[in-house]
Amino acid sequence: MRILLVGASGFIGKHLLIALLRAGHTIRCCTRQSNQFTTRLPNVTWIYGDLVHDHRAEDWFPRLQNMEAVINVAGIIRETSSVRFDAVHRAGPCALFTACVQAGVQRVIQISALGADTQATTPFHRSKKSADDFLAQLPLEWFIVYPSLVYGRGGHSFALFLALAALPLVPLPGKGNQQFQPIAVDDLTNSMVSLLTTSIVQQRLAAVGPTPISLKDFLAQLRSWLGKPPLRSWLIPLPFMLKIARLGSWLHHPFLNLDTLSMLLRGNIADPQPLARITGIQPKSLERALAEIPVTIAEHWQTKLYFLKPLLRLSIALVWLLTGIVSAFVYPIEHSYQLLATLGISGWSASVALFGAASLDFGLGLATLLNYRLKQVGSLQLFLILLYTLLISWYLPEFWWHPYGPVSKNLPLVVATLIMISLADENSL
């Protein structure tokens, strides 16, 4: 079957692509991430498409040519100034579904989210529900699939839960008894492949694990999988957890915010059997699914670095912020002018150099703190560190032998900045 896969570069999309290829399908992958176009796989073509902007049916006609089915797995977990829930979850998909009707593409599978129902309270769920309801009234062979938490290698939420489970003292909201039914990504993707050929259509189906599990037990099993000692928990009262989530919302954290806390407290359970009856695929238990993917060194590295990554960025940001503030307002200006005179800079140019450099340092620190264009900002930081080091080494070599090591400390700062750049991506925390 010839299939248009929208959101092919995401966590579920990548796993689904492999499952579709194994089943012998030909895939046209639609993504707005240009780096995916270099991925060469048999029976796969990559095309550009952006649900953020493609809100007219005619935007999708060229992509639907010769297609027999469409699977939409695109989604975001948080909004940015340029990427909104309504655009990605409602406007773009509704245009796609309308184009399917007009182009004669009959079968459409929409991946929604468990909780996108009449009780939905978060913008994430409400935007998903709008597209689901729109699709359900169209004359198509549609399926709307509602996954609970989907876990597996490559998932951002799975990485977070692994990092939490690996902590010496695991924080839990309330008593950690919130219920949900995580489903292995392979069970979800194999079910999607089966839905492409089933004769039972126009169904809303929950995609969940076999039985509910509490957050505490979920993390305990992950911790056991990592080979850690039994879980020791730190119970965080819900009123305090609410304050933390409110702070996370203000900081635009992708997982720790009011919406995700609301979804967790609401619960996330459903009956797995309707989907299992149609597809013939019984979801695996968490214990069995984890046993099928033995833990690797990569998981151990990831759990150790997960919370250190934002701390590294914060510490580098503070270095630059403090340097700018101290240079401009704290360190005696006459001493700064004396150092600049050693470099041959005096008079009005010394003031420009001093306050210009201080402003630049502060700006780089602020950009790092806000996680703005981190790779470019980090590269400029490296250039300045090396420039400052070379100038000081040539004109003020005695600073290399200073007991506080004002120059030699640049060496670990260079390495730390390189690590920050290497770990930086658009989903940085």
Backbone torsions as a table, in degrees:
resi	resn	phi	psi	omega
1	MET	NA	142.5	177.8
2	ARG	-93.5	120.9	-168.6
3	ILE	-127.0	134.0	169.7
4	LEU	-92.4	118.5	-180.0
5	LEU	-106.6	109.1	-178.3
6	VAL	-95.5	127.1	-175.0
7	GLY	88.8	32.7	-173.0
8	ALA	-70.0	-17.9	-176.5
9	SER	-90.5	-2.6	179.4
10	GLY	-82.6	179.8	-177.9
11	PHE	-58.7	-55.4	180.0
12	ILE	-67.4	-39.7	-178.5
13	GLY	-58.8	-42.1	-179.7
14	LYS	-65.2	-43.4	178.7
15	HIS	-67.8	-38.2	-180.0
16	LEU	-66.8	-37.7	178.3
17	LEU	-57.5	-45.6	179.4
18	ILE	-64.0	-41.7	179.7
19	ALA	-64.2	-39.4	179.1
20	LEU	-66.8	-40.2	178.6
21	LEU	-65.0	-40.1	178.7
22	ARG	-62.7	-29.7	179.9
23	ALA	-84.5	-0.1	175.1
24	GLY	89.5	14.9	-178.2
25	HIS	-86.0	159.8	174.3
26	THR	-104.7	127.3	-168.0
27	ILE	-117.3	133.1	167.3
28	ARG	-107.6	109.3	-174.7
29	CYS	-90.5	126.7	-179.2
30	CYS	-110.2	121.4	-177.2
31	THR	-151.2	155.5	175.5
32	ARG	-100.3	6.4	177.9
33	GLN	-97.9	107.3	-172.3
34	SER	-65.3	-23.4	-178.7
35	ASN	-66.8	-17.4	179.4
36	GLN	-73.1	-18.7	-176.3
37	PHE	-69.0	-14.8	178.7
38	THR	-85.6	-8.0	-179.7
39	THR	-77.1	117.1	-177.3
40	ARG	-104.1	115.5	176.9
41	LEU	-134.6	145.5	177.7
42	PRO	-64.6	141.5	178.5
43	ASN	64.4	24.2	179.0
44	VAL	-130.1	130.7	169.9
45	THR	-122.9	147.0	-178.4
46	TRP	-111.7	131.3	176.6
47	ILE	-131.4	158.9	179.7
48	TYR	-88.1	138.1	173.9
49	GLY	-159.4	141.5	-174.3
50	ASP	-135.6	107.1	178.5
51	LEU	-63.7	-18.8	179.3
52	VAL	-65.1	-34.6	-174.2
53	HIS	-118.7	-23.3	-174.0
54	ASP	-84.7	83.9	-172.5
55	HIS	-112.1	14.7	175.9
56	ARG	-118.3	144.7	-179.7
57	ALA	-58.3	-37.4	-178.3
58	GLU	-65.7	-20.9	175.3
59	ASP	-62.7	-26.1	-172.6
60	TRP	-100.4	-11.8	-177.0
61	PHE	-56.6	-47.9	-179.2
62	PRO	-61.4	-31.9	-178.6
63	ARG	-76.2	-20.8	-177.0
64	LEU	-94.0	-2.3	-178.8
65	GLN	-59.8	127.3	177.2
66	ASN	67.9	12.6	178.3
67	MET	-88.1	146.3	178.9
68	GLU	-106.4	-19.0	-179.6
69	ALA	-154.9	158.3	177.9
70	VAL	-129.8	135.2	172.3
71	ILE	-123.5	122.7	178.6
72	ASN	-107.0	110.5	177.3
73	VAL	-115.3	10.7	-177.6
74	ALA	-70.3	144.9	177.7
75	GLY	-178.9	159.4	175.8
76	ILE	-127.8	151.3	-179.9
77	ILE	-97.5	-17.7	177.7
78	ARG	-147.4	156.6	178.9
79	GLU	-92.3	155.0	168.1
80	THR	-124.6	-179.2	-179.4
81	SER	-63.5	-25.7	-176.4
82	SER	-111.1	-12.3	-178.1
83	VAL	-123.4	111.2	-173.8
84	ARG	-113.4	152.0	177.7
85	PHE	-55.2	-46.1	-174.8
86	ASP	-61.0	-36.7	-179.3
87	ALA	-70.8	-49.6	-173.4
88	VAL	-77.6	-37.1	-174.0
89	HIS	-94.4	-25.0	-176.2
90	ARG	-118.3	-64.3	-171.0
91	ALA	-61.9	-48.8	179.9
92	GLY	-62.8	-52.9	178.3
93	PRO	-59.5	-39.4	179.8
94	CYS	-62.4	-38.7	175.6
95	ALA	-64.5	-40.8	178.0
96	LEU	-62.1	-45.9	-178.3
97	PHE	-65.6	-39.4	177.0
98	THR	-62.3	-41.6	178.7
99	ALA	-64.2	-33.8	178.1
100	CYS	-61.6	-43.0	178.4
101	VAL	-61.2	-47.0	-175.0
102	GLN	-71.9	-29.2	-177.9
103	ALA	-91.7	-4.1	178.2
104	GLY	80.2	19.0	174.3
105	VAL	-85.1	113.5	-168.7
106	GLN	-84.4	-42.0	-170.0
107	ARG	-99.8	126.1	-178.9
108	VAL	-131.3	129.8	174.7
109	ILE	-115.8	122.1	-179.2
110	GLN	-110.4	122.1	175.0
111	ILE	-90.0	111.6	-179.6
112	SER	-101.7	-136.0	178.8
113	ALA	-156.1	137.9	177.6
114	LEU	-61.1	125.9	-175.0
115	GLY	111.2	-9.7	176.5
116	ALA	-83.1	71.8	-174.4
117	ASP	-136.9	-164.6	-176.3
118	THR	-67.2	-18.6	177.6
119	GLN	-93.4	7.0	-177.1
120	ALA	-61.3	134.5	180.0
121	THR	-121.1	-21.3	-176.2
122	THR	-92.0	151.7	176.0
123	PRO	-57.6	-34.0	177.8
124	PHE	-58.8	-52.9	-177.4
125	HIS	-69.9	-39.5	-177.5
126	ARG	-65.7	-38.6	179.1
127	SER	-67.8	-38.4	175.8
128	LYS	-62.6	-45.2	-178.0
129	LYS	-61.1	-37.9	-179.6
130	SER	-59.9	-45.1	179.2
131	ALA	-68.6	-38.9	179.0
132	ASP	-59.6	-47.8	-178.0
133	ASP	-65.7	-35.7	177.9
134	PHE	-64.1	-45.7	179.5
135	LEU	-62.5	-39.3	-174.6
136	ALA	-64.6	-20.5	-179.4
137	GLN	-98.2	5.8	179.5
138	LEU	-92.1	151.6	179.6
139	PRO	-79.7	67.6	-178.2
140	LEU	-129.9	163.0	170.7
141	GLU	-87.0	85.4	-171.3
142	TRP	-105.6	154.1	168.3
143	PHE	-133.0	135.5	173.4
144	ILE	-117.0	117.9	-173.8
145	VAL	-109.5	131.5	-175.0
146	TYR	-114.4	91.5	179.6
147	PRO	-76.7	148.6	163.7
148	SER	-80.5	-158.1	175.7
149	LEU	-59.0	126.5	178.3
150	VAL	-101.2	124.3	-177.0
151	TYR	-120.3	154.7	-179.7
152	GLY	155.0	169.5	-178.5
153	ARG	-61.3	134.9	179.6
154	GLY	97.0	-8.1	-180.0
155	GLY	-85.0	133.3	-179.6
156	HIS	-66.4	-41.5	179.6
157	SER	-67.9	-36.3	177.4
158	PHE	-62.8	-40.4	177.8
159	ALA	-62.4	-40.2	178.0
160	LEU	-63.6	-47.0	-178.5
161	PHE	-64.6	-36.9	176.1
162	LEU	-63.5	-43.0	179.4
163	ALA	-63.7	-40.7	177.2
164	LEU	-64.2	-44.0	-177.9
165	ALA	-64.3	-26.4	-176.7
166	ALA	-84.9	-8.6	-178.6
167	LEU	-67.0	146.5	177.7
168	PRO	-59.0	-35.3	177.5
169	LEU	-128.2	111.6	-171.0
170	VAL	-87.8	119.2	179.3
171	PRO	-74.7	136.6	179.5
172	LEU	-131.5	132.2	176.0
173	PRO	-71.7	130.7	-177.1
174	GLY	62.1	-123.9	177.2
175	LYS	-103.2	3.8	-179.9
176	GLY	72.1	22.2	-176.8
177	ASN	-99.0	15.3	177.5
178	GLN	-64.0	134.8	-173.1
179	GLN	-100.5	137.2	170.3
180	PHE	-154.1	173.3	-174.9
181	GLN	-129.9	78.7	-177.7
182	PRO	-61.8	142.0	179.9
183	ILE	-119.5	138.0	178.1
184	ALA	-66.7	139.8	-176.3
185	VAL	-60.8	-33.7	178.8
186	ASP	-67.2	-36.3	176.5
187	ASP	-64.6	-40.7	179.3
188	LEU	-65.3	-49.0	-175.8
189	THR	-67.7	-38.2	177.3
190	ASN	-65.0	-34.4	176.0
191	SER	-65.9	-39.4	178.7
192	MET	-62.4	-41.4	178.5
193	VAL	-61.3	-41.6	-179.9
194	SER	-65.2	-35.4	-178.7
195	LEU	-66.8	-18.5	-179.8
196	LEU	-66.6	-24.6	-173.7
197	THR	-120.5	-2.7	-178.8
198	THR	-70.7	151.5	-179.8
199	SER	-87.8	-11.9	178.9
200	ILE	-89.0	117.0	-173.0
201	VAL	-126.1	178.7	-178.8
202	GLN	53.2	62.5	-177.0
203	GLN	-127.8	141.0	168.5
204	ARG	-102.0	121.8	-170.1
205	LEU	-132.5	128.8	173.9
206	ALA	-77.9	138.7	176.0
207	ALA	-115.8	98.7	-173.5
208	VAL	-136.7	166.5	175.3
209	GLY	-70.6	174.2	-173.4
210	PRO	-66.1	-34.8	-177.3
211	THR	-143.3	153.5	175.9
212	PRO	-65.2	153.1	177.6
213	ILE	-143.2	144.2	178.8
214	SER	-78.7	158.0	177.8
215	LEU	-57.9	-41.0	-179.5
216	LYS	-63.1	-45.2	-179.8
217	ASP	-68.5	-34.6	177.0
218	PHE	-60.4	-48.4	-179.8
219	LEU	-67.6	-34.2	178.3
220	ALA	-63.1	-40.7	178.9
221	GLN	-69.0	-38.2	175.9
222	LEU	-63.3	-39.9	179.9
223	ARG	-64.4	-40.9	177.3
224	SER	-64.1	-39.9	178.2
225	TRP	-60.7	-35.2	178.9
226	LEU	-77.5	-5.1	179.9
227	GLY	79.5	24.5	-179.2
228	LYS	-91.8	160.9	174.4
229	PRO	-62.3	166.4	-179.8
230	PRO	-53.0	149.8	-174.7
231	LEU	-66.0	133.7	169.2
232	ARG	-116.3	125.2	-170.9
233	SER	-107.7	155.2	174.1
234	TRP	-121.0	106.8	-175.9
235	LEU	-81.4	120.5	-178.7
236	ILE	-101.4	117.7	179.9
237	PRO	-54.6	141.1	-175.5
238	LEU	-59.8	-37.7	177.0
239	PRO	-60.3	-38.9	177.6
240	PHE	-71.3	-37.4	177.7
241	MET	-61.5	-34.7	178.0
242	LEU	-64.3	-39.2	178.0
243	LYS	-65.6	-40.9	178.4
244	ILE	-63.3	-43.4	179.8
245	ALA	-64.5	-35.8	178.3
246	ARG	-65.2	-39.3	175.8
247	LEU	-65.1	-41.7	178.0
248	GLY	-61.0	-37.6	176.9
249	SER	-64.2	-41.1	179.3
250	TRP	-64.6	-34.7	179.4
251	LEU	-86.6	0.4	-179.9
252	HIS	60.7	39.6	177.5
253	HIS	-71.8	136.0	-174.4
254	PRO	-67.4	-27.5	-175.5
255	PHE	-118.1	-37.5	-177.5
256	LEU	-93.1	88.2	-179.6
257	ASN	-153.5	175.5	-175.3
258	LEU	-63.9	-37.9	-177.9
259	ASP	-66.5	-46.8	-178.8
260	THR	-67.5	-35.8	176.2
261	LEU	-64.5	-41.5	177.8
262	SER	-60.5	-42.8	179.9
263	MET	-66.8	-37.4	179.0
264	LEU	-66.4	-45.2	-177.5
265	LEU	-68.6	-28.3	179.7
266	ARG	-67.7	-30.1	-174.8
267	GLY	95.2	158.9	-171.6
268	ASN	-150.4	67.6	-176.1
269	ILE	-128.6	155.5	-179.9
270	ALA	-164.6	176.4	179.7
271	ASP	-87.3	120.7	-179.0
272	PRO	-79.3	-12.4	-169.6
273	GLN	-71.3	-37.1	178.4
274	PRO	-54.8	-45.5	177.6
275	LEU	-67.3	-39.9	-179.1
276	ALA	-64.2	-38.1	-179.6
277	ARG	-65.9	-38.4	-178.2
278	ILE	-74.7	-40.1	-173.9
279	THR	-94.5	-21.7	-174.8
280	GLY	77.7	11.2	-177.8
281	ILE	-109.0	113.1	176.3
282	GLN	-86.6	124.8	-177.8
283	PRO	-64.5	143.1	-179.9
284	LYS	-79.6	152.8	171.4
285	SER	-70.1	159.2	178.2
286	LEU	-58.6	-43.8	-178.5
287	GLU	-59.9	-43.7	-179.2
288	ARG	-69.9	-41.8	-178.8
289	ALA	-62.7	-40.9	179.3
290	LEU	-68.4	-34.2	179.1
291	ALA	-64.6	-25.3	-179.1
292	GLU	-83.1	-10.0	177.1
293	ILE	-128.3	80.6	-177.5
294	PRO	-54.0	142.0	-178.2
295	VAL	-63.0	142.7	-178.5
296	THR	-117.9	172.2	175.6
297	ILE	-60.0	-33.9	-179.4
298	ALA	-59.4	-42.0	178.4
299	GLU	-63.4	-40.8	179.2
300	HIS	-64.2	-42.2	177.0
301	TRP	-62.0	-44.9	-176.4
302	GLN	-62.2	-42.9	-178.8
303	THR	-65.7	-33.5	-179.9
304	LYS	-74.8	-34.8	-174.8
305	LEU	-88.3	-17.1	-169.8
306	TYR	-55.7	-50.2	-178.6
307	PHE	-88.4	-18.3	176.1
308	LEU	-74.4	-27.6	-177.9
309	LYS	-58.7	-53.0	177.7
310	PRO	-66.8	-31.0	177.3
311	LEU	-66.1	-37.7	176.7
312	LEU	-61.4	-47.5	179.3
313	ARG	-62.2	-41.3	179.6
314	LEU	-63.3	-43.3	-178.5
315	SER	-65.7	-40.0	178.1
316	ILE	-67.4	-38.8	177.5
317	ALA	-60.7	-42.9	-178.7
318	LEU	-65.6	-36.1	177.3
319	VAL	-58.1	-47.5	-177.7
320	TRP	-72.5	-38.7	178.1
321	LEU	-63.1	-47.0	-179.3
322	LEU	-66.2	-37.5	178.3
323	THR	-61.1	-43.8	179.2
324	GLY	-65.0	-43.5	-178.7
325	ILE	-66.9	-46.6	-178.6
326	VAL	-63.0	-43.1	-178.3
327	SER	-62.4	-39.4	-174.3
328	ALA	-86.7	-32.0	-168.3
329	PHE	-127.1	-17.0	-172.0
330	VAL	-110.2	-54.4	-177.3
331	TYR	-66.4	136.4	-178.9
332	PRO	-54.3	125.6	-174.7
333	ILE	-62.6	-35.7	-178.3
334	GLU	-63.4	-34.4	177.1
335	HIS	-68.2	-38.9	177.3
336	SER	-63.3	-40.1	179.1
337	TYR	-65.6	-35.6	177.7
338	GLN	-64.1	-41.5	178.4
339	LEU	-65.4	-40.7	178.6
340	LEU	-66.4	-34.1	178.0
341	ALA	-62.7	-34.1	176.7
342	THR	-61.2	-30.0	178.2
343	LEU	-87.0	1.2	-179.7
344	GLY	86.6	18.1	-179.6
345	ILE	-112.6	121.8	-178.6
346	SER	-147.7	175.4	178.8
347	GLY	68.2	-147.0	-176.9
348	TRP	-64.8	-29.5	179.7
349	SER	-66.3	-26.3	177.6
350	ALA	-68.0	-40.9	177.8
351	SER	-64.4	-42.3	178.6
352	VAL	-61.9	-44.3	-178.8
353	ALA	-64.9	-44.1	-176.9
354	LEU	-64.6	-54.2	-174.5
355	PHE	-78.7	-26.9	174.3
356	GLY	-66.4	-44.6	178.6
357	ALA	-66.0	-39.7	179.1
358	ALA	-63.1	-42.2	178.9
359	SER	-65.2	-40.7	178.7
360	LEU	-63.7	-44.6	178.2
361	ASP	-60.0	-45.5	-179.7
362	PHE	-64.1	-41.7	179.5
363	GLY	-62.7	-41.0	178.0
364	LEU	-66.2	-37.3	177.4
365	GLY	-66.0	-40.9	179.5
366	LEU	-66.4	-41.8	178.6
367	ALA	-62.8	-39.8	178.4
368	THR	-65.6	-42.7	179.3
369	LEU	-60.6	-38.7	-177.9
370	LEU	-87.3	1.0	178.0
371	ASN	61.0	40.4	-176.3
372	TYR	-97.9	119.4	177.6
373	ARG	44.0	57.4	-168.2
374	LEU	-61.8	-37.4	-179.0
375	LYS	-66.7	-43.0	179.0
376	GLN	-68.6	-42.9	179.6
377	VAL	-63.9	-43.9	178.6
378	GLY	-63.0	-37.1	178.4
379	SER	-65.4	-39.8	177.2
380	LEU	-66.8	-37.7	176.2
381	GLN	-60.6	-43.7	178.4
382	LEU	-60.4	-43.5	179.5
383	PHE	-60.1	-45.7	-178.8
384	LEU	-67.0	-40.4	178.4
385	ILE	-60.3	-45.6	179.9
386	LEU	-66.3	-39.7	178.3
387	LEU	-63.6	-48.5	178.9
388	TYR	-59.9	-41.6	-177.8
389	THR	-64.5	-42.2	179.5
390	LEU	-66.0	-44.0	179.9
391	LEU	-63.3	-44.4	-180.0
392	ILE	-66.8	-39.8	-179.9
393	SER	-62.8	-34.2	-177.5
394	TRP	-82.3	-45.3	-174.1
395	TYR	-96.2	-27.9	-177.1
396	LEU	-132.6	59.7	-174.5
397	PRO	-63.2	-19.7	-179.2
398	GLU	-63.2	-21.2	179.1
399	PHE	-68.0	-18.4	174.4
400	TRP	-67.1	-27.5	-175.7
401	TRP	-103.3	9.5	178.0
402	HIS	-68.1	137.8	-176.8
403	PRO	-61.4	-25.6	178.3
404	TYR	-85.0	-5.4	176.1
405	GLY	60.3	49.6	-177.3
406	PRO	-64.3	-23.8	179.6
407	VAL	-99.7	-42.1	-177.7
408	SER	-63.2	-23.7	177.7
409	LYS	-69.8	-12.6	174.9
410	ASN	-65.8	-27.2	-177.2
411	LEU	-62.5	-53.6	176.6
412	PRO	-66.5	-27.0	177.8
413	LEU	-66.9	-38.1	176.2
414	VAL	-61.6	-45.7	-179.5
415	VAL	-64.2	-43.5	179.6
416	ALA	-61.6	-39.6	179.3
417	THR	-67.7	-39.3	176.2
418	LEU	-61.1	-40.6	177.7
419	ILE	-64.9	-42.9	179.1
420	MET	-60.0	-42.9	179.8
421	ILE	-65.2	-41.0	-178.4
422	SER	-64.9	-34.9	-178.5
423	LEU	-86.6	-8.9	-174.8
424	ALA	-74.2	136.7	170.2
425	ASP	-156.1	179.7	-173.8
426	GLU	-68.6	-13.6	179.2
427	ASN	-105.8	19.3	-178.1
428	SER	-58.8	146.8	-177.8
429	LEU	-92.4	NA	NA
